[in-house]
Amino acid sequence: MDKADAVITDIFVIGGGINGCGIARDAAGRGLSVRLAEMGDLASGTSSASTKLFHGGLRYLEYFEVRLVREALIEREVLLGMMPHISWPMRFVLPYHRGMRFDASAPASRLLAAVMPWMKGRRPEWLIRLGLLAYDTLGGRRVLPATKVLNLATSPEGRALKPEFRKAFEYSDCWVEDSRLVVLNARDAAQRGAQVMTRTRVVAATPEDGLWRIETENLETGARGTHHARLLVNAGGPWVGEVLRDRVHADATAGVRLVRGSHIVTRRLFDHDKCYFLQGTDGRIIFAIPYETDFTLIGTTDVEHRDPDTKPVCTPEERRYLLDFANRYLREPIGEADIVWTYSGVRPLYDDGASSATAATRDYTLTMDDSGGAPVLNVFGGKITTYRRLAESAMERIGAHFPDLPGPWTRGAALPGGDFPVDGVAAQIAGLKAGYPFLTESWARRLIRAYGTDAGKMLGGAQAAPDLGEEFGATLTAAEVDWLMTREYARTAEDVIWRRSKLGLRLTGGEVARLEAWMAERRASLPAAAE
Ligand SMILES: Cc1cc2nc3c(=O)[nH]c(=O)nc-3n(C[C@H](O)[C@H](O)[C@H](O)COP(=O)(O)OP(=O)(O)OC[C@H]3O[C@@H](n4cnc5c(N)ncnc54)[C@H](O)[C@@H]3O)c2cc1C
């Protein structure tokens, strides 16, 4: 049934990835009325498929992307302080050997070839040192430790690597649980008055008397809705071009370049908590990162991807590429049998005309268009790391249409559950265990890392594990699933085990089926996703 809605909101956001949710949160916090429509689950697009780093992007220095790197480096510590539950500092070990080469199209490579042709594309040690010095100083570190040199022959980080790697540089960046970041932004936006509608596809947006008339379809129920808004934000990620062309029917001058990136997850390959930054002989790099305690995450690839509606998957060639790349470094080679899971995402990069997918800019571009009679702001590119700054830039552009809009406020404003000090995780875990003595250490850690100071609210008055209801496996209980369904927009088992958590790595097929059946019953007693 068509539901005409007489309410006019200030902003209507298309897309519940990190950029849409970040903009919705910022706008709601400035007092604007906001609606957001996401056609799938929150973060079901690119924002759950990243490498999950808050990083400056050491590699981008070779492309002279100094603005992006500087902004991202500064942002790491700002974000860490706002969400110490889902983000934490990480040390990166960059083994050095003489065979490492630039991507030939990188501006730094071309410059070096002109002034030092005898280097023949090699990435010299002094240049890596210079890059790391810039990395250490550009962003004004306060919490994160500085770069140092490691002797791999004697340090524990050398044990997993082939003996030919004798020296490494160790530097800092941060980890973030990407899909939880999205959900917490959505929750915070909703707490500030935004209406977040998941499983809701925008099928058309038409300017009408200076406003947007937006038609939506609820993909669970088939119900159609009509909404009116003063300004439209197109944060469709890989679909940003499709939204412009097919929903808004605008002349899209700016283009989007879709570049797929895949990761493989293997059994745990090394017994320390640092990450490896591995350089190839073609200028590309991959990470090997300690993951979910018992696993190692390896990625990523850079492959052109034509159609946003083609589900990205890790192809056999990409699996082979990542295995071979890692095996150039690992003392104990890994193979197909070591892979327990793969995932892929599509980078919606701004098309700057770069020749290779690796070289295309990772910076973001915002375009505002009101030629149709009502304004639309389009978001191209961007990193998870720069989402908060991107939202601030979006608000600067949006501000032109809303006089007296309050200024920036999100810097330092904790996300739900993140209101404790950066070094306070151990104290949070101890506090939770004291309040709920039946929790094991790893269970309490998992809950604090997911919910922070909200973990106790989720557990409520439970005195013993059975008070939390059915247990689906790996400490996932009915109480937690209920929290995820009523507070965090989860609708299906997949939402719970792959985006609100990574328990999919641990649950058996039978346990997932039991969870799905329980959720189907619970769903029937809840309003549809968009209500
Ligand atoms: C392999 C890989 C690794 C990465 N690693 C990092 C990293 O380590 N650190 C970092 O900072 N960044 C990283 N990034 C970049 C980062 O993940 C992306 O820039 C970011 O997630 C993009 O977010 P988004 O909100 O623009 O897009 P998305 O997350 O894709 O969100 C767009 C949403 O819009 C929805 N949508 C589209 N059309 C409609 C419609 N008509 N109606 C309703 N909803 C619609 C989609 O369903 C989708 O959920 C990585 C990216 C990839 C692919």
The ligand as an SDF file (V2000), in Angstrom:
LIG
                    3D

 53 58  0  0  0  0  0  0  0  0999 V2000
   38.7990   -4.0850    0.2990 C   0  0  0  0  0  0  0  0  0  0  0  0
   38.6570   -2.7550    0.9570 C   0  0  0  0  0  0  0  0  0  0  0  0
   39.4710   -2.4180    2.0180 C   0  0  0  0  0  0  0  0  0  0  0  0
   39.3220   -1.1810    2.6360 C   0  0  0  0  0  0  0  0  0  0  0  0
   40.0760   -0.9180    3.7370 N   0  0  0  0  0  0  0  0  0  0  0  0
   39.9360    0.2520    4.3750 C   0  0  0  0  0  0  0  0  0  0  0  0
   40.6580    0.4890    5.5680 C   0  0  0  0  0  0  0  0  0  0  0  0
   41.3640   -0.3730    6.0810 O   0  0  0  0  0  0  0  0  0  0  0  0
   40.5290    1.7010    6.1530 N   0  0  0  0  0  0  0  0  0  0  0  0
   39.7270    2.6660    5.6370 C   0  0  0  0  0  0  0  0  0  0  0  0
   39.6940    3.7470    6.2140 O   0  0  0  0  0  0  0  0  0  0  0  0
   38.9730    2.4560    4.5350 N   0  0  0  0  0  0  0  0  0  0  0  0
   39.0610    1.2620    3.8910 C   0  0  0  0  0  0  0  0  0  0  0  0
   38.3140    0.9990    2.7890 N   0  0  0  0  0  0  0  0  0  0  0  0
   37.4180    2.0440    2.2680 C   0  0  0  0  0  0  0  0  0  0  0  0
   36.0670    2.0440    2.9690 C   0  0  0  0  0  0  0  0  0  0  0  0
   35.6600    0.7430    3.3000 O   0  0  0  0  0  0  0  0  0  0  0  0
   35.0120    2.6890    2.0840 C   0  0  0  0  0  0  0  0  0  0  0  0
   35.4740    3.8950    1.5740 O   0  0  0  0  0  0  0  0  0  0  0  0
   33.7150    2.9590    2.8470 C   0  0  0  0  0  0  0  0  0  0  0  0
   33.2750    1.7950    3.5160 O   0  0  0  0  0  0  0  0  0  0  0  0
   32.6340    3.4510    1.8990 C   0  0  0  0  0  0  0  0  0  0  0  0
   31.4740    3.6780    2.6550 O   0  0  0  0  0  0  0  0  0  0  0  0
   30.1430    4.2040    1.9780 P   0  0  0  0  0  0  0  0  0  0  0  0
   29.1970    4.5160    3.0710 O   0  0  0  0  0  0  0  0  0  0  0  0
   30.4570    5.2880    1.0210 O   0  0  0  0  0  0  0  0  0  0  0  0
   29.6420    2.9700    1.0830 O   0  0  0  0  0  0  0  0  0  0  0  0
   28.8440    1.6410    1.5190 P   0  0  0  0  0  0  0  0  0  0  0  0
   29.3270    1.0790    2.7860 O   0  0  0  0  0  0  0  0  0  0  0  0
   28.8540    0.7140    0.3430 O   0  0  0  0  0  0  0  0  0  0  0  0
   27.3750    2.1660    1.7720 O   0  0  0  0  0  0  0  0  0  0  0  0
   26.4940    2.5200    0.7160 C   0  0  0  0  0  0  0  0  0  0  0  0
   25.1330    1.9250    1.0370 C   0  0  0  0  0  0  0  0  0  0  0  0
   24.1600    2.4930    0.1880 O   0  0  0  0  0  0  0  0  0  0  0  0
   23.1350    1.5310    0.0430 C   0  0  0  0  0  0  0  0  0  0  0  0
   22.3280    1.9040   -1.1330 N   0  0  0  0  0  0  0  0  0  0  0  0
   22.7530    2.0320   -2.4040 C   0  0  0  0  0  0  0  0  0  0  0  0
   21.7100    2.3750   -3.2110 N   0  0  0  0  0  0  0  0  0  0  0  0
   20.6050    2.4700   -2.4260 C   0  0  0  0  0  0  0  0  0  0  0  0
   19.2320    2.7760   -2.6720 C   0  0  0  0  0  0  0  0  0  0  0  0
   18.7630    3.0470   -3.9070 N   0  0  0  0  0  0  0  0  0  0  0  0
   18.3780    2.7840   -1.6110 N   0  0  0  0  0  0  0  0  0  0  0  0
   18.8130    2.5040   -0.3510 C   0  0  0  0  0  0  0  0  0  0  0  0
   20.1050    2.1880   -0.0850 N   0  0  0  0  0  0  0  0  0  0  0  0
   20.9990    2.1740   -1.0990 C   0  0  0  0  0  0  0  0  0  0  0  0
   23.9050    0.2210   -0.1160 C   0  0  0  0  0  0  0  0  0  0  0  0
   23.1110   -0.9040    0.2010 O   0  0  0  0  0  0  0  0  0  0  0  0
   25.0850    0.4160    0.8230 C   0  0  0  0  0  0  0  0  0  0  0  0
   24.9130   -0.2390    2.0780 O   0  0  0  0  0  0  0  0  0  0  0  0
   38.3880   -0.2440    2.1570 C   0  0  0  0  0  0  0  0  0  0  0  0
   37.5550   -0.5880    1.0940 C   0  0  0  0  0  0  0  0  0  0  0  0
   37.6700   -1.8440    0.5120 C   0  0  0  0  0  0  0  0  0  0  0  0
   36.7490   -2.2440   -0.5880 C   0  0  0  0  0  0  0  0  0  0  0  0
  1  2  1  0
  2  3  1  0
  2 52  2  0
  3  4  2  0
  4  5  1  0
  4 50  1  0
  5  6  2  0
  6  7  1  0
  6 13  1  0
  7  8  2  0
  7  9  1  0
  9 10  1  0
 10 11  2  0
 10 12  1  0
 12 13  2  0
 13 14  1  0
 14 15  1  0
 14 50  1  0
 15 16  1  0
 16 17  1  0
 16 18  1  0
 18 19  1  0
 18 20  1  0
 20 21  1  0
 20 22  1  0
 22 23  1  0
 23 24  1  0
 24 25  2  0
 24 26  1  0
 24 27  1  0
 27 28  1  0
 28 29  2  0
 28 30  1  0
 28 31  1  0
 31 32  1  0
 32 33  1  0
 33 34  1  0
 33 48  1  0
 34 35  1  0
 35 36  1  0
 35 46  1  0
 36 37  1  0
 36 45  1  0
 37 38  2  0
 38 39  1  0
 39 40  1  0
 39 45  2  0
 40 41  1  0
 40 42  2  0
 42 43  1  0
 43 44  2  0
 44 45  1  0
 46 47  1  0
 46 48  1  0
 48 49  1  0
 50 51  2  0
 51 52  1  0
 52 53  1  0
M  END
$$$$
